[in-house]
Amino acid sequence: MVGIGTWAGKTTARMIRGEVRFTIADNNGEYKIDVELPGNLKNTTFKFNEIVEVDDKTLTGKGEISLVPGRVLEGTFVFDGDKMSGEIRKIPVVRTVKIINGYRVK
C-alpha cells in the first residue's frame, strides 16, 4: 500500500494557517485517510472514499468535507520516500488547494 503513515504539509489556502496532517492507514486492505486541520478549522471533518492506487507513488480519491455537505471533492497525493505533495480539488470558492512541502511525521 502507498503512503501508509502520518504526513504533514503546508497548503496554498490563505484560510488555513499552519500544517495539515494526514494519517493514511490500511483498513483490512482498504485505505483509511484521516485529515487534521489547524486552528479554527480543527473540528472540520473529511470523509474519503473511492481511494485508488494510480501507481507505486500516487493515490487518488473522492470525499466530502463537513463544511460543504454533499459536495464531492477530489484529491491526489504523491509520495516520494519521506516527501509528499498533493492537491484537493472542487472546493467551493477556493477550487483547488495544494499541499506543499509535505513530509512524513511517522
N, CA, C and O of each residue as an XYZ file, in Angstrom:
424
protein
N       0.844     -1.184      0.000
C       0.000      0.000      0.000
C       0.889      1.247      0.000
O       1.989      1.243      0.552
N       0.401      2.283     -0.614
C       1.156      3.519     -0.816
C       0.882      4.519      0.306
O      -0.271      4.706      0.694
N       1.924      5.163      0.831
C       1.776      6.298      1.736
C       1.292      6.001      3.138
O       0.844      6.917      3.827
N       1.362      4.770      3.587
C       0.890      4.449      4.935
C       1.721      5.223      5.955
O       2.951      5.205      5.891
N       1.065      5.898      6.889
C       1.751      6.663      7.921
C       1.083      8.008      8.142
O      -0.014      8.258      7.642
N       1.746      8.866      8.890
C       1.245     10.208      9.168
C       2.119     11.207      8.420
O       3.348     11.133      8.452
N       1.462     12.134      7.753
C       2.127     13.128      6.914
C       1.658     14.519      7.313
O       0.551     14.685      7.825
N       2.499     15.512      7.079
C       2.132     16.905      7.341
C       2.650     17.770      6.201
O       3.639     17.435      5.548
N       1.972     18.879      5.975
C       2.419     19.806      4.947
C       1.658     21.113      5.021
O       0.609     21.201      5.659
N       2.183     22.105      4.377
C       1.528     23.409      4.298
C       0.600     23.406      3.093
O       0.721     22.562      2.204
N      -0.329     24.359      3.073
C      -1.245     24.463      1.941
C      -1.118     25.826      1.280
O      -0.525     26.753      1.831
N      -1.690     25.926      0.086
C      -1.712     27.198     -0.626
C      -2.938     28.029     -0.261
O      -3.103     29.144     -0.757
N      -3.805     27.488      0.609
C      -5.029     28.201      1.003
C      -4.713     29.215      2.097
O      -4.139     28.868      3.129
N      -5.087     30.456      1.867
C      -4.829     31.508      2.857
C      -5.629     31.315      4.134
O      -5.218     31.781      5.197
N      -6.776     30.630      4.046
C      -7.620     30.454      5.227
C      -7.097     29.365      6.157
O      -7.571     29.240      7.286
N      -6.130     28.577      5.701
C      -5.569     27.509      6.536
C      -4.176     27.938      6.970
O      -3.238     27.941      6.173
N      -4.054     28.294      8.226
C      -2.768     28.721      8.779
C      -2.170     27.551      9.541
O      -2.827     26.967     10.403
N      -0.949     27.210      9.234
C      -0.314     26.075      9.896
C      -0.305     24.857      8.995
O      -0.555     24.954      7.794
N      -0.016     23.723      9.581
C       0.123     22.495      8.807
C      -1.144     21.643      8.846
O      -1.864     21.589      9.843
N      -1.374     20.998      7.739
C      -2.430     20.000      7.644
C      -1.767     18.643      7.864
O      -0.680     18.392      7.343
N      -2.413     17.771      8.629
C      -1.879     16.421      8.863
C      -2.817     15.384      8.263
O      -4.040     15.483      8.363
N      -2.206     14.390      7.639
C      -2.942     13.274      7.048
C      -2.429     11.992      7.676
O      -1.219     11.777      7.746
N      -3.321     11.152      8.126
C      -2.941      9.818      8.570
C      -3.569      8.838      7.590
O      -4.788      8.794      7.425
N      -2.719      8.061      6.949
C      -3.166      7.086      5.959
C      -2.911      5.706      6.545
O      -1.785      5.366      6.908
N      -3.981      4.916      6.629
C      -3.878      3.600      7.266
C      -4.451      2.510      6.368
O      -5.249      2.768      5.467
N      -4.015      1.280      6.645
C      -4.542      0.092      5.995
C      -5.701     -0.416      6.844
O      -5.501     -0.849      7.979
N      -6.902     -0.363      6.299
C      -8.098     -0.811      6.998
C      -8.585     -2.101      6.328
O      -9.511     -2.086      5.517
N      -7.931     -3.229      6.689
C      -8.259     -4.529      6.089
C      -8.182     -4.508      4.568
O      -9.094     -4.970      3.883
N      -7.076     -3.963      4.045
C      -6.859     -3.939      2.602
C      -7.454     -2.739      1.891
O      -7.289     -2.598      0.679
N      -8.136     -1.879      2.612
C      -8.686     -0.652      2.043
C      -8.030      0.535      2.740
O      -7.657      0.446      3.910
N      -7.894      1.631      2.029
C      -7.290      2.817      2.615
C      -8.263      3.538      3.530
O      -9.462      3.609      3.262
N      -7.719      4.071      4.616
C      -8.471      4.965      5.501
C      -7.611      6.219      5.648
O      -6.441      6.126      6.018
N      -8.179      7.383      5.364
C      -7.439      8.637      5.456
C      -8.147      9.556      6.444
O      -9.325      9.871      6.277
N      -7.417      9.983      7.475
C      -7.920     10.971      8.428
C      -7.156     12.265      8.197
O      -5.942     12.253      7.991
N      -7.871     13.374      8.232
C      -7.275     14.688      7.995
C      -7.466     15.540      9.240
O      -8.554     15.583      9.813
N      -6.404     16.214      9.652
C      -6.471     17.124     10.793
C      -6.065     18.517     10.321
O      -4.933     18.734      9.888
N      -7.008     19.459     10.412
C      -6.740     20.840     10.024
C      -6.375     21.656     11.250
O      -6.831     21.347     12.351
N      -5.559     22.696     11.085
C      -5.154     23.520     12.228
C      -6.165     24.604     12.574
O      -7.099     24.878     11.821
N      -5.950     25.210     13.733
C      -6.673     26.414     14.145
C      -8.177     26.273     14.203
O      -8.704     25.275     14.694
N      -8.872     27.298     13.687
C     -10.326     27.327     13.788
C     -11.007     26.302     12.877
O     -12.231     26.174     12.919
N     -10.255     25.578     12.064
C     -10.818     24.534     11.208
C     -10.597     23.135     11.778
O     -10.897     22.142     11.115
N     -10.074     23.050     13.008
C      -9.700     21.743     13.563
C     -10.886     20.799     13.759
O     -10.685     19.586     13.812
N     -12.100     21.306     13.867
C     -13.272     20.439     14.024
C     -13.914     20.053     12.685
O     -14.940     19.374     12.654
N     -13.306     20.487     11.594
C     -13.792     20.129     10.269
C     -13.429     18.675      9.988
O     -12.312     18.244     10.274
N     -14.360     17.932      9.436
C     -14.071     16.530      9.140
C     -14.109     16.273      7.641
O     -14.871     16.895      6.900
N     -13.265     15.340      7.217
C     -13.222     14.860      5.845
C     -13.630     13.404      5.850
O     -13.331     12.672      6.793
N     -14.302     12.988      4.813
C     -14.584     11.572      4.625
C     -14.138     11.224      3.210
O     -14.733     11.684      2.236
N     -13.089     10.411      3.100
C     -12.591      9.994      1.794
C     -13.107      8.607      1.471
O     -13.218      7.754      2.352
N     -13.422      8.387      0.208
C     -13.803      7.068     -0.273
C     -13.267      6.909     -1.695
O     -12.639      7.823     -2.229
N     -13.506      5.787     -2.287
C     -13.032      5.536     -3.648
C     -11.546      5.846     -3.798
O     -11.135      6.454     -4.786
N     -10.748      5.433     -2.832
C      -9.310      5.682     -2.872
C      -8.649      4.611     -3.734
O      -8.861      3.416     -3.529
N      -7.853      5.052     -4.693
C      -7.251      4.154     -5.672
C      -5.753      4.425     -5.778
O      -5.322      5.578     -5.778
N      -4.962      3.354     -5.868
C      -3.535      3.475     -6.163
C      -3.396      3.649     -7.669
O      -3.764      2.758     -8.435
N      -2.869      4.787     -8.096
C      -2.649      5.040     -9.510
C      -1.375      4.335     -9.956
O      -1.327      3.724    -11.024
N      -0.342      4.431     -9.119
C       0.922      3.749     -9.356
C       1.589      3.570     -8.000
O       0.943      3.749     -6.968
N       2.874      3.220     -7.986
C       3.537      2.935     -6.708
C       3.873      4.174     -5.884
O       4.496      4.059     -4.829
N       3.467      5.364     -6.353
C       3.721      6.600     -5.610
C       2.486      7.480     -5.447
O       2.547      8.490     -4.746
N       1.367      7.124     -6.077
C       0.238      8.048     -6.168
C      -1.083      7.427     -5.720
O      -1.421      6.305     -6.097
N      -1.821      8.183     -4.906
C      -3.185      7.824     -4.514
C      -4.141      8.899     -5.025
O      -3.813     10.086     -5.009
N      -5.306      8.485     -5.471
C      -6.381      9.428     -5.790
C      -7.619      8.990     -5.030
O      -7.741      7.831     -4.635
N      -8.524      9.913     -4.831
C      -9.753      9.564     -4.138
C     -10.774     10.670     -4.224
O     -10.496     11.776     -4.686
N     -11.963     10.339     -3.765
C     -13.049     11.310     -3.695
C     -13.494     11.380     -2.244
O     -13.284     10.442     -1.475
N     -14.104     12.486     -1.880
C     -14.534     12.620     -0.498
C     -15.428     13.816     -0.291
O     -15.786     14.526     -1.230
N     -15.782     14.020      0.969
C     -16.619     15.147      1.374
C     -15.975     15.848      2.557
O     -15.195     15.256      3.304
N     -16.314     17.113      2.712
C     -15.850     17.899      3.849
C     -17.092     18.407      4.589
O     -18.077     18.799      3.963
N     -17.039     18.397      5.907
C     -18.216     18.761      6.706
C     -18.670     20.205      6.480
O     -19.832     20.525      6.729
N     -17.789     21.069      6.022
C     -18.169     22.466      5.768
C     -19.132     22.591      4.595
O     -19.916     23.537      4.533
N     -19.076     21.633      3.657
C     -19.916     21.669      2.462
C     -20.504     20.274      2.236
O     -20.082     19.567      1.321
N     -21.475     19.876      3.063
C     -22.038     18.529      2.943
C     -22.620     18.272      1.555
O     -23.257     19.145      0.965
N     -22.394     17.075      1.050
C     -22.933     16.682     -0.244
C     -22.081     17.064     -1.427
O     -22.326     16.592     -2.537
N     -21.097     17.898     -1.226
C     -20.209     18.317     -2.318
C     -19.061     17.320     -2.423
O     -18.351     17.097     -1.443
N     -18.866     16.716     -3.596
C     -17.812     15.723     -3.789
C     -16.511     16.420     -4.180
O     -16.446     17.142     -5.175
N     -15.483     16.184     -3.373
C     -14.152     16.724     -3.642
C     -13.298     15.618     -4.247
O     -13.602     14.437     -4.078
N     -12.241     15.988     -4.947
C     -11.302     15.019     -5.493
C      -9.913     15.347     -4.979
O      -9.551     16.516     -4.847
N      -9.143     14.321     -4.694
C      -7.794     14.544     -4.188
C      -6.780     13.639     -4.851
O      -7.100     12.534     -5.289
N      -5.553     14.123     -4.916
C      -4.416     13.349     -5.417
C      -3.257     13.584     -4.464
O      -2.965     14.721     -4.096
N      -2.594     12.495     -4.065
C      -1.441     12.578     -3.182
C      -0.298     11.801     -3.810
O      -0.475     10.658     -4.232
N       0.876     12.420     -3.872
C       2.053     11.788     -4.473
C       3.134     11.672     -3.400
O       3.457     12.648     -2.723
N       3.686     10.476     -3.252
C       4.685     10.180     -2.229
C       6.013      9.847     -2.890
O       6.067      9.129     -3.889
N       7.090     10.385     -2.309
C       8.435     10.109     -2.814
C       9.346      9.959     -1.596
O       9.888     10.942     -1.090
N       9.504      8.726     -1.135
C      10.280      8.494      0.081
C       9.578      9.126      1.266
O       8.442      8.774      1.582
N      10.262     10.074      1.931
C       9.679     10.764      3.086
C       9.083     12.119      2.721
O       8.855     12.951      3.600
N       8.826     12.349      1.423
C       8.230     13.601      0.960
C       6.866     13.321      0.346
O       6.625     12.241     -0.195
N       5.977     14.308      0.435
C       4.629     14.168     -0.091
C       4.155     15.499     -0.654
O       4.490     16.562     -0.132
N       3.377     15.429     -1.716
C       2.701     16.611     -2.252
C       1.310     16.169     -2.688
O       1.033     14.973     -2.787
N       0.457     17.118     -2.942
C      -0.874     16.739     -3.379
C      -1.757     17.942     -3.595
O      -1.335     19.093     -3.487
N      -3.010     17.626     -3.907
C      -3.983     18.695     -4.059
C      -5.379     18.136     -3.842
O      -5.650     16.963     -4.102
N      -6.258     19.008     -3.358
C      -7.666     18.689     -3.200
C      -8.428     19.667     -4.081
O      -8.288     20.883     -3.950
N      -9.237     19.116     -4.980
C      -9.924     19.911     -5.995
C     -11.436     19.947     -5.760
O     -11.995     19.164     -4.992
N     -12.064     20.882     -6.451
C     -13.521     21.071     -6.447
C     -14.048     21.608     -5.122
O     -15.171     21.300     -4.723
N     -13.234     22.413     -4.441
C     -13.663     23.053     -3.202
C     -14.368     24.358     -3.578
O     -13.791     25.179     -4.291
N     -15.604     24.564     -3.115
C     -16.311     25.801     -3.462
C     -15.495     27.042     -3.083
O     -14.833     27.061     -2.046
N     -15.545     28.042     -3.903
C     -14.860     29.331     -3.764
C     -13.349     29.183     -3.970
O     -12.775     29.879     -4.808
N     -12.708     28.301     -3.232
C     -11.253     28.150     -3.296
C     -10.833     27.354     -4.536
O      -9.783     27.636     -5.113
N     -11.606     26.395     -4.945
C     -11.403     25.483     -6.072
C     -10.360     24.415     -5.813
O     -10.714     23.249     -5.641
N      -9.084     24.775     -5.780
C      -8.031     23.776     -5.575
C      -7.085     24.236     -4.474
O      -6.637     25.382     -4.463
N      -6.786     23.328     -3.548
C      -5.802     23.593     -2.503
C      -4.653     22.616     -2.710
O      -4.856     21.403     -2.764
N      -3.460     23.151     -2.824
C      -2.276     22.303     -2.989
C      -1.627     22.061     -1.636
O      -1.589     22.947     -0.782
N      -1.120     20.858     -1.455
C      -0.344     20.513     -0.272
C       1.119     20.573     -0.711
O       1.527     19.865     -1.632
N       1.900     21.419     -0.049
C       3.300     21.609     -0.458
C       4.237     21.309      0.716
O       3.845     21.358      1.882
N       5.469     21.003      0.370
C       6.496     20.709      1.375
C       6.058     19.643      2.379
O       6.376     19.719      3.566
N       5.324     18.652      1.881
C       4.853     17.589      2.757
C       5.986     16.667      3.179
O       6.931     16.435      2.426
N       5.875     16.146      4.394
C       6.900     15.257      4.916
C       6.267     14.215      5.829
O       5.190     14.427      6.386
N       6.956     13.087      5.970
C       6.465     12.011      6.834
C       6.724     12.375      8.286
O       7.856     12.684      8.657
N       5.687     12.342      9.109
C       5.809     12.608     10.533
C       6.211     11.325     11.249
O       7.122     11.325     12.077
N       5.516     10.219     10.920
C       5.866      8.906     11.464
C       5.318      7.816     10.583
O       5.506      6.635     10.873
